[in-house]
Amino acid sequence: MEYFIDTVALSVNKQGEELCGDQIEIADTKDGKILVLSDGLGSGVKANILATLTSKIAVTMLKENATLEDTIETIMKTLPVCAVRKLSYSTFSIVKASKDGTVNIFEFDNPSYFYLDKGALCEVPKIRREIHGKIVFESSLKMKLGDQLILVSDGVIHAGVGKLLNFGWQWNDVSAFIEDTMRTSGTTSLSHEIMSYTNILYDFMPGDDASVAALTYKEKKTLHLFTGPPKNPTDDKFLAEAFMEARGIKVISGGTTAKIIADKTGNELRVKLDDLRKDLPPTAVMEGADLITEGILTMSRVVDLLKGYRDGKKSTEILQELFEDHGASELSKLILNEASEVVIWLGTAVNPAHQSEGFVFNYQKKVEIVHELKKVLLEMGKEVLLYTI
């Protein structure tokens, strides 16, 4: 069985630094993904250069099927030497994950990874190897649906030193935090939970670069997003047929679109009056639809949420937003947690309501938001198809 390999990468810079001394590199391969988390010596520009070189070399060579020995040798020979410490040094964790669940992990001086099997933390045997004078730990896994791998840099383990904690947020403390989070929130937002608490322990002024990278095996699912009425009213029937024939998660974004589909399918459309908010219109329900939201305002909020989801500095506010009950958070969670592929059905009719005086959005803005959504989804590793009607 082939799985969808979902990844999340979050980093925060050391307070006062413009560049992050950690680097997370994720690359698609023919049969899976490669994930590298590297941590350069020190912080700032030098650390960023060391970490970037390490991650880029590792991903490039491993994609070309180079051996681990050759990859590590190249990294060590390429890194510039620190003039002060006389070291060319960058720690790293390398993950090679195949779509069938086969995973190989190589670690050099980074904190040990966390492996969750069916939501429970498990220890994995590791082989100690010396490669070109460096001690590397190698381990292999056979991951299954729902299994998750979490990598952290030492900026997470050191969080709180000299502030809220005497010795930092030790590995065992992070492990206990993960177990507690799994009992309350599940894997949905685990990476952000870790990064959010890291920020809190640093009092939002990180004393070191900190990174969290996660890799999760998920079922392949398609989310169909219908937004906007067709340009030609004669295509309303085609829109409804596409909705009925779609397999997977079905979301309608836009009141006019929902009315057209309800009319053509004969299903009752009902607005959820208990879902009223000042900032976003309410959602609706209809047989056959997993979610129905307002259109352009909600879509714009979804794009902002998904962009923020990739920013470690925003972990706390993103968590708060995702746990709120509104159309944008519900659609964002479906995309983040369920969908490996998103099919967008974009109706190109001009909505008269959007042309009213004082309305800040227009047709062109709707198209821009949809294309921005497509861009963000592709950057997140989702497959995206866009059809215009």
C-alpha positions as CSV (number, residue, x, y, z in Angstrom):
1,M,0.0,0.0,0.0
2,E,1.2,3.5,-0.9
3,Y,0.7,6.3,1.7
4,F,0.7,10.0,1.5
5,I,3.7,11.4,3.3
6,D,2.8,14.7,5.0
7,T,5.5,17.0,6.4
8,V,5.6,20.1,8.6
9,A,8.6,22.3,9.1
10,L,8.7,25.1,11.7
11,S,11.6,27.3,12.8
12,V,12.2,30.4,14.9
13,N,15.4,32.5,14.9
14,K,17.4,33.3,17.9
15,Q,16.4,36.7,19.3
16,G,18.1,39.5,17.4
17,E,19.2,37.3,14.5
18,E,17.8,37.9,11.0
19,L,18.8,34.4,9.7
20,C,18.1,31.1,11.3
21,G,21.0,28.8,12.2
22,D,18.8,25.8,11.7
23,Q,17.7,24.6,8.3
24,I,15.0,22.2,7.3
25,E,15.0,20.8,3.7
26,I,12.3,18.6,2.3
27,A,12.4,17.0,-1.1
28,D,10.2,14.7,-3.1
29,T,11.7,11.6,-4.6
30,K,10.4,9.0,-7.0
31,D,9.2,6.8,-4.2
32,G,8.9,9.1,-1.2
33,K,10.5,12.0,0.5
34,I,13.8,13.1,2.0
35,L,13.8,15.3,5.1
36,V,16.9,16.9,6.6
37,L,17.1,19.0,9.8
38,S,20.6,20.6,10.2
39,D,21.8,22.9,12.9
40,G,24.9,25.1,12.2
41,L,27.5,25.9,14.8
42,G,26.5,29.1,16.7
43,S,23.8,31.4,15.3
44,G,23.3,34.0,12.7
45,V,24.9,34.2,9.3
46,K,27.7,31.6,9.9
47,A,25.3,29.1,11.4
48,N,22.9,29.6,8.5
49,I,25.6,29.0,5.9
50,L,26.7,25.8,7.7
51,A,23.2,24.5,8.1
52,T,22.1,25.4,4.5
53,L,25.2,23.7,3.0
54,T,24.6,20.6,5.0
55,S,20.9,20.2,4.2
56,K,21.3,21.1,0.5
57,I,24.3,18.7,0.0
58,A,22.4,15.9,1.8
59,V,19.2,16.2,-0.1
60,T,21.0,16.7,-3.5
61,M,23.2,13.7,-3.1
62,L,20.7,11.3,-1.6
63,K,18.2,12.2,-4.4
64,E,20.9,10.9,-6.8
65,N,21.2,7.7,-4.7
66,A,24.6,8.6,-3.2
67,T,25.7,6.5,-0.3
68,L,25.5,7.8,3.3
69,E,29.3,7.5,3.5
70,D,29.9,9.6,0.4
71,T,27.2,12.2,1.5
72,I,28.8,12.7,4.9
73,E,32.3,12.9,3.5
74,T,31.2,15.6,1.1
75,I,29.5,17.5,3.8
76,M,32.5,17.5,6.1
77,K,34.9,18.5,3.2
78,T,32.6,21.3,2.0
79,L,31.8,23.1,5.2
80,P,33.9,26.2,5.9
81,V,36.0,26.2,9.1
82,C,35.0,28.6,11.9
83,A,37.9,31.0,12.4
84,V,37.3,31.1,16.1
85,R,36.6,27.5,17.1
86,K,38.5,25.9,14.2
87,L,35.5,23.7,13.5
88,S,33.5,23.0,10.4
89,Y,30.5,21.8,12.2
90,S,26.8,21.3,11.6
91,T,24.7,18.6,13.2
92,F,22.0,16.9,11.2
93,S,19.2,14.4,11.1
94,I,18.4,12.8,7.7
95,V,15.2,10.9,7.0
96,K,14.6,8.8,3.9
97,A,10.9,7.9,3.8
98,S,9.3,5.7,1.1
99,K,5.6,5.6,0.2
100,D,5.4,2.0,1.4
101,G,6.3,3.0,4.9
102,T,10.0,2.1,4.9
103,V,11.9,4.8,6.7
104,N,15.7,5.1,7.4
105,I,17.0,7.7,9.8
106,F,20.6,8.9,10.2
107,E,21.5,11.2,13.2
108,F,24.7,13.2,13.9
109,D,24.7,15.1,17.2
110,N,21.1,16.3,17.0
111,P,18.6,15.4,19.7
112,S,17.1,12.0,19.2
113,Y,13.8,11.9,17.2
114,F,10.4,11.0,18.6
115,Y,8.5,8.1,17.0
116,L,4.8,7.7,17.5
117,D,3.2,4.3,16.7
118,K,-0.6,4.6,16.8
119,G,-0.2,7.7,18.9
120,A,2.1,6.1,21.5
121,L,5.8,7.0,21.8
122,C,8.1,4.0,21.0
123,E,11.8,3.4,21.4
124,V,13.7,2.3,18.3
125,P,16.9,0.3,18.3
126,K,19.8,2.3,16.8
127,I,23.1,1.2,15.2
128,R,26.2,3.2,16.2
129,R,28.5,3.8,13.2
130,E,31.7,5.7,12.7
131,I,31.8,7.4,9.3
132,H,34.8,9.5,8.4
133,G,35.6,10.1,12.0
134,K,32.0,11.1,12.9
135,I,29.7,9.0,15.1
136,V,26.4,8.5,13.3
137,F,23.3,6.7,14.6
138,E,21.3,4.8,12.1
139,S,17.8,3.3,12.6
140,S,15.1,1.8,10.4
141,L,11.3,1.8,10.8
142,K,8.3,0.4,9.0
143,M,5.8,3.2,9.5
144,K,2.0,2.7,9.1
145,L,-1.1,4.8,8.6
146,G,-1.1,7.5,11.3
147,D,2.4,7.0,12.5
148,Q,4.5,10.1,13.0
149,L,8.1,11.1,13.3
150,I,9.1,14.3,15.1
151,L,12.6,15.9,14.8
152,V,13.8,18.8,16.9
153,S,16.9,20.9,17.1
154,D,18.7,21.5,20.4
155,G,17.0,25.0,20.6
156,V,13.9,23.1,21.6
157,I,15.7,21.0,24.2
158,H,17.4,24.1,25.6
159,A,14.2,26.1,25.8
160,G,13.7,28.0,29.1
161,V,17.4,27.8,30.2
162,G,18.0,30.8,32.5
163,K,14.4,31.8,32.4
164,L,11.5,29.5,33.3
165,L,13.7,26.3,33.6
166,N,17.1,25.8,35.2
167,F,18.3,23.1,32.8
168,G,16.1,23.7,29.8
169,W,13.2,21.6,28.4
170,Q,15.0,18.2,28.5
171,W,14.4,15.4,26.0
172,N,12.4,13.5,28.6
173,D,10.3,16.6,29.3
174,V,9.5,17.0,25.6
175,S,8.6,13.3,25.5
176,A,6.2,13.7,28.4
177,F,4.7,16.8,26.7
178,I,4.1,14.9,23.5
179,E,2.4,12.1,25.3
180,D,0.2,14.5,27.2
181,T,-0.7,16.4,24.0
182,M,-1.5,13.2,22.2
183,R,-4.1,12.4,24.9
184,T,-5.7,15.8,24.6
185,S,-5.3,17.1,21.1
186,G,-4.0,14.2,19.0
187,T,-1.5,14.4,16.1
188,T,-3.4,17.2,14.4
189,S,-1.3,20.1,15.7
190,L,1.5,18.3,17.5
191,S,4.3,20.2,15.7
192,H,2.7,23.6,16.5
193,E,2.0,22.5,20.1
194,I,5.7,21.8,20.6
195,M,6.8,25.0,18.9
196,S,4.2,27.1,20.8
197,Y,5.4,25.8,24.1
198,T,9.0,26.3,23.1
199,N,8.2,30.0,22.4
200,I,6.5,30.2,25.7
201,L,9.5,28.8,27.6
202,Y,11.7,31.4,25.9
203,D,9.2,34.1,26.8
204,F,8.9,34.7,23.0
205,M,12.5,35.8,22.9
206,P,14.4,32.6,21.8
207,G,17.9,32.2,23.2
208,D,18.7,29.8,20.4
209,D,17.4,28.9,16.9
210,A,14.7,26.3,17.4
211,S,13.1,23.9,14.9
212,V,10.5,21.2,14.7
213,A,10.0,18.9,11.7
214,A,7.3,16.3,11.5
215,L,6.7,13.4,9.0
216,T,3.3,11.6,9.1
217,Y,1.9,8.7,7.1
218,K,-1.6,9.4,5.9
219,E,-4.2,7.9,3.7
220,K,-4.5,9.3,0.2
221,K,-7.7,11.5,0.1
222,T,-9.0,14.0,-2.4
223,L,-10.8,17.2,-1.3
224,H,-13.0,18.7,-3.9
225,L,-13.5,22.5,-3.5
226,F,-16.4,24.0,-5.4
227,T,-16.3,27.9,-5.4
228,G,-18.1,30.3,-7.7
229,P,-20.9,29.8,-10.1
230,P,-20.2,28.9,-13.8
231,K,-19.7,31.7,-16.3
232,N,-22.4,30.3,-18.5
233,P,-25.7,29.4,-16.6
234,T,-26.2,26.4,-18.9
235,D,-23.2,24.9,-17.1
236,D,-25.0,24.8,-13.8
237,K,-26.1,21.3,-14.5
238,F,-22.4,20.3,-15.2
239,L,-21.4,21.8,-11.9
240,A,-24.0,19.8,-10.0
241,E,-23.0,16.6,-11.8
242,A,-19.4,17.2,-11.0
243,F,-20.3,17.6,-7.3
244,M,-22.4,14.4,-7.3
245,E,-19.7,12.4,-9.1
246,A,-16.8,13.6,-7.0
247,R,-15.2,11.0,-4.7
248,G,-13.7,12.1,-1.5
249,I,-14.3,15.2,0.7
250,K,-16.7,17.7,-0.8
251,V,-16.6,21.4,0.2
252,I,-18.6,24.2,-1.3
253,S,-17.4,27.8,-0.7
254,G,-19.9,30.4,-1.7
255,G,-23.6,30.9,-1.2
256,T,-24.5,31.2,-4.9
257,T,-22.5,28.0,-5.7
258,A,-24.3,26.2,-2.8
259,K,-27.7,27.3,-4.0
260,I,-27.0,26.1,-7.6
261,I,-25.9,22.7,-6.4
262,A,-28.8,22.4,-4.0
263,D,-31.3,23.4,-6.7
264,K,-29.9,21.0,-9.3
265,T,-29.6,18.0,-6.9
266,G,-32.9,18.6,-5.1
267,N,-31.1,18.7,-1.7
268,E,-32.2,21.1,1.1
269,L,-29.7,23.8,1.9
270,R,-29.8,25.1,5.5
271,V,-27.8,27.9,7.1
272,K,-26.4,27.1,10.6
273,L,-27.9,30.0,12.6
274,D,-25.9,29.0,15.7
275,D,-22.7,29.7,13.7
276,L,-23.0,33.5,13.6
277,R,-19.9,35.6,14.0
278,K,-19.0,39.2,13.4
279,D,-15.9,38.5,11.3
280,L,-17.1,35.6,9.1
281,P,-20.5,34.6,7.6
282,P,-22.0,31.3,9.0
283,T,-21.6,27.9,7.5
284,A,-24.4,25.8,6.0
285,V,-25.3,22.1,5.7
286,M,-26.6,20.0,2.8
287,E,-26.7,16.3,2.1
288,G,-23.7,15.2,0.2
289,A,-21.5,18.1,1.3
290,D,-18.9,17.8,4.1
291,L,-18.7,21.5,4.6
292,I,-20.3,24.6,3.1
293,T,-18.9,28.0,3.8
294,E,-19.3,31.6,2.5
295,G,-17.0,32.3,-0.4
296,I,-14.4,35.0,-0.8
297,L,-14.1,36.2,2.8
298,T,-13.7,32.6,4.1
299,M,-11.3,31.6,1.3
300,S,-9.1,34.7,2.1
301,R,-9.0,33.7,5.8
302,V,-8.1,30.1,4.8
303,V,-5.1,31.3,2.8
304,D,-3.9,33.5,5.7
305,L,-4.3,30.5,8.1
306,L,-2.3,28.1,5.8
307,K,0.5,30.7,5.3
308,G,0.7,31.2,9.1
309,Y,0.7,27.4,9.6
310,R,4.2,27.3,8.1
311,D,5.6,30.1,10.4
312,G,7.0,28.9,13.7
313,K,6.7,32.3,15.3
314,K,2.9,32.2,14.8
315,S,2.3,28.7,16.3
316,T,0.4,30.0,19.3
317,E,-2.0,32.1,17.4
318,I,-2.5,29.5,14.7
319,L,-3.4,26.9,17.3
320,Q,-5.9,29.3,18.8
321,E,-7.4,29.9,15.3
322,L,-7.6,26.3,14.4
323,F,-9.5,25.4,17.6
324,E,-12.1,28.1,16.9
325,D,-15.4,27.1,15.4
326,H,-15.9,28.8,12.0
327,G,-15.8,28.0,8.3
328,A,-12.2,29.0,7.7
329,S,-10.8,26.9,10.5
330,E,-13.0,23.9,9.5
331,L,-11.8,24.1,5.9
332,S,-8.2,24.6,7.0
333,K,-8.3,21.5,9.2
334,L,-9.8,19.4,6.4
335,I,-6.9,20.5,4.1
336,L,-4.3,20.0,6.8
337,N,-5.5,16.8,8.3
338,E,-7.3,14.9,5.6
339,A,-6.4,16.0,2.1
340,S,-3.4,14.7,0.1
341,E,-4.9,16.1,-3.1
342,V,-7.1,19.2,-3.6
343,V,-9.3,19.6,-6.7
344,I,-10.5,23.2,-7.1
345,W,-13.6,23.8,-9.3
346,L,-13.5,27.5,-10.0
347,G,-16.6,29.1,-11.4
348,T,-15.8,32.2,-13.5
349,A,-19.1,34.1,-13.4
350,V,-19.0,37.6,-12.0
351,N,-21.0,37.7,-8.8
352,P,-23.2,40.9,-8.9
353,A,-23.1,41.1,-5.1
354,H,-19.3,41.6,-5.3
355,Q,-19.7,44.6,-7.6
356,S,-21.8,46.6,-5.1
357,E,-20.5,50.0,-3.9
358,G,-18.4,49.6,-0.8
359,F,-17.6,45.9,-1.4
360,V,-13.9,45.6,-1.2
361,F,-13.6,42.3,-3.2
362,N,-14.3,41.8,-6.9
363,Y,-14.1,38.9,-9.4
364,Q,-10.4,39.5,-10.0
365,K,-9.7,39.3,-6.3
366,K,-11.5,36.0,-6.0
367,V,-9.3,34.5,-8.8
368,E,-6.2,35.9,-7.1
369,I,-7.2,34.2,-3.8
370,V,-7.8,30.9,-5.5
371,H,-4.5,31.0,-7.2
372,E,-2.8,32.0,-4.0
373,L,-4.5,29.0,-2.3
374,K,-3.2,26.7,-5.0
375,K,0.4,28.1,-4.6
376,V,0.3,27.6,-0.8
377,L,-1.1,24.0,-1.2
378,L,1.7,23.1,-3.6
379,E,4.3,24.5,-1.2
380,M,2.8,22.3,1.5
381,G,3.3,19.2,-0.6
382,K,-0.3,18.7,-1.7
383,E,-1.2,17.7,-5.2
384,V,-3.5,20.4,-6.7
385,L,-5.8,20.4,-9.8
386,L,-7.6,23.5,-10.9
387,Y,-10.6,23.4,-13.2
388,T,-12.4,26.6,-14.4
389,I,-16.0,26.5,-15.4
